[in-house]
Amino acid sequence: MKKKTQLIHGGIVGDQYTGAVSTPIYQVSTYKQDGVGNFKYEYSRTGNPTREALEALIRDLEGGHAGFAFGSGMAAISAVMTLFKAGDHVVFTDDVYGGSYRLMTKVLHRFQIDVTFVDTSDAEKVKAAIQENTVAIYVETPTNPLLKVTDIRQMKEVAAEKSLLLIVDNTFSTPYYQNPLELGADIVVHSATKYLGGHSDVVAGLVVVNSKELAEQLHFIQNSVGGILGPQDSWLLIRGIKTLGLRMEQTERNTQAIVEFLKDRDDITTIYYPGLPSHPGHTTHLQQANGFGGMVSFDVGSGKRAEDVLRKTTFFTLAESLGAVESLISLPAKMTHASIPPERRQELGITDGLVRISVGIEDAEDLIEDLKQALEA
Ligand SMILES: *Cc1c(COP(=O)(O)O)cnc(C)c1O
């Protein structure tokens, strides 16, 4: 089955009881048992048919053993991290999503799960960061907001040498463009709030694992900790995912046109987009993904100018988040990455003038015109 077909026909389709073509929203907490202990579903934290349809769909899209749906991307990532115990150590991509950085340094730190942040695009740095107690490598590729690319196959080699788990945050590329499990990862996580949902109307997280053992462990955690996704939001995600292919392709066409426009301007100092042949991760990304997606960051020179630009766009809505049908614009240093200390932001290259755009599926001409007037105002 090809990708766009799988988006429609993957997982559990429709309803076996009524023949409904759209998976119904099973708005239910508990289920009647046919005699004690004789049931298909017991309680909706443990299992719900609408959530199950979504979990089967993401499992199929990522080519894994089992999928799990959570109330947010952070709930999904937290659940994965509770596979580990006090004294364990995880190597993380350095310019990781701000919320993941905060989770590791401010919350899990208190439970003695230790972390080292390194530039995972450099395998030697990852090897050097591995300790006696390291249990996993956690990679985001491409990253947010600098679109740095890590070679997933190479990370698999490094992880396999020491029997470490390889976890990949695939939010930016989506399963439409990149399948980390097929490249050797053990666990994939998604903020489904972004491209998978795609319409800025649901907060959700998804996890897919590659083995029966991990599936059993994660199901146990999901049921024990309880951060599940409700049936309404599960249905919204299934609906969003059906058009993922169409949206990603339009987003990418628009993004390429915008990058061409930005490239020709001398009032922009740097453009971060893996689709640019000059991008350091360009070749690696091409070897592991089928598309470059719709995230671009560019430096307009100063924080003051960046704020002016952000105030003046019309079709680019000033907002956090990304991956929706509408284009969004943001200032990472003051928004998504504000929780990262200023000196660390400088180290990473997240300058005050760095503007991040999430390109939507509007007409490219309108988007370019909008950026042009904002940059020239
Ligand atoms: C948004 C995001 C998250 C967190 O997801 P939420 O759904 O907001 O909890 C994690 N990783 C990446 C790359 C993200 O963009």
The ligand as an ORCA input file, in Angstrom:
! r2SCAN-3c Opt
* xyz 0 1
  C       5.149     20.663     19.969
  C       6.244     19.691     20.053
  C       6.337     18.790     21.129
  C       5.353     18.829     22.284
  O       4.067     18.471     21.880
  P       2.720     19.019     22.578
  O       1.655     18.371     21.761
  O       2.731     20.507     22.458
  O       2.735     18.572     23.991
  C       7.362     17.873     21.108
  N       8.273     17.835     20.104
  C       8.213     18.680     19.073
  C       9.240     18.600     17.998
  C       7.207     19.645     18.994
  O       7.169     20.495     17.970
*
